[in-house]
Amino acid sequence: MVPHVAPGGEPTAEAAGAAYQLASETDYATEWHRLEMNVRTVADLDEALEHIRVNGSMHTEVIVQGQGGSSPRLTQPW
C-alpha cells in the first residue's frame, strides 16, 4: 500500500516506517481502486468532517483519533 500523505504529515509517515508520496489536492478527489490511500492530519474533528464532506467518497472514509475512545458525533447522521 502506498499512502499519499498531506504536506506536513511526512514526520508521522516516516516515524511509522511507511513509504509514501506527497498528496496533492487532486489525490483527495481520487478513488484509487487499488491498495493506495490518502492520509491527512487535521487539527480537530470539525476539520476532518469538512475534509470528508468536500473530498470523500461517502463510503470508505476513516477518522483515526489519537487520544483513544470515540466521538459520539461520528455516529450521527449527516
C-alpha positions in Angstrom: 0.0 0.0 0.0 1.3 3.5 -0.9 -0.2 6.3 1.2 -0.5 9.7 -0.3 0.4 11.9 2.7 -0.6 15.6 3.0 2.3 18.0 3.1 3.3 18.4 6.7 2.5 14.8 7.5 5.8 13.5 6.5 7.3 13.1 10.0 4.3 10.9 11.0 4.7 8.7 7.9 8.4 8.4 8.4 8.0 7.6 12.1 5.7 4.8 11.1 8.3 3.5 8.7 6.0 4.0 5.7 7.0 4.6 2.1 4.8 7.4 0.9 4.2 10.1 -1.8 3.1 13.6 -1.0 -0.6 14.1 -1.6 -1.9 16.7 -4.0 -5.4 18.3 -4.0 -6.2 16.1 -7.0 -5.3 13.0 -4.9 -8.0 13.8 -2.4 -10.7 13.5 -5.1 -9.3 10.2 -6.5 -10.7 6.8 -5.8 -7.7 4.6 -6.3 -9.3 1.1 -6.9 -6.1 -0.4 -5.6 -4.1 -0.5 -2.4 -3.5 3.2 -2.2 -5.0 5.8 0.2 -4.8 9.4 1.0 -3.8 10.4 4.6 -4.2 13.9 6.1 -3.6 15.1 9.6 -6.1 17.7 10.8 -6.4 19.9 13.9 -9.8 18.6 15.1 -13.0 16.7 14.3 -14.6 19.6 12.5 -11.7 19.9 10.1 -11.8 16.1 9.5 -15.6 16.2 8.8 -15.3 19.1 6.4 -12.4 17.4 4.5 -14.6 14.3 4.1 -17.6 16.4 3.1 -15.6 18.1 0.3 -13.4 15.2 -0.8 -15.0 12.0 0.4 -16.5 9.1 -1.5 -19.1 8.7 1.3 -18.4 5.0 1.6 -14.8 4.4 2.7 -13.7 7.2 4.9 -11.8 6.7 8.1 -11.1 9.1 11.0 -8.3 7.9 13.4 -8.4 9.7 16.7 -5.1 9.9 18.6 -6.4 10.2 22.1 -8.3 6.9 22.1 -12.0 6.5 22.7 -14.6 7.5 20.1 -16.6 10.6 19.3 -20.4 10.3 19.6 -20.6 12.8 16.7 -19.3 10.2 14.3 -22.4 8.1 14.8 -24.8 11.0 14.0 -26.5 11.1 10.6 -25.0 13.8 8.2 
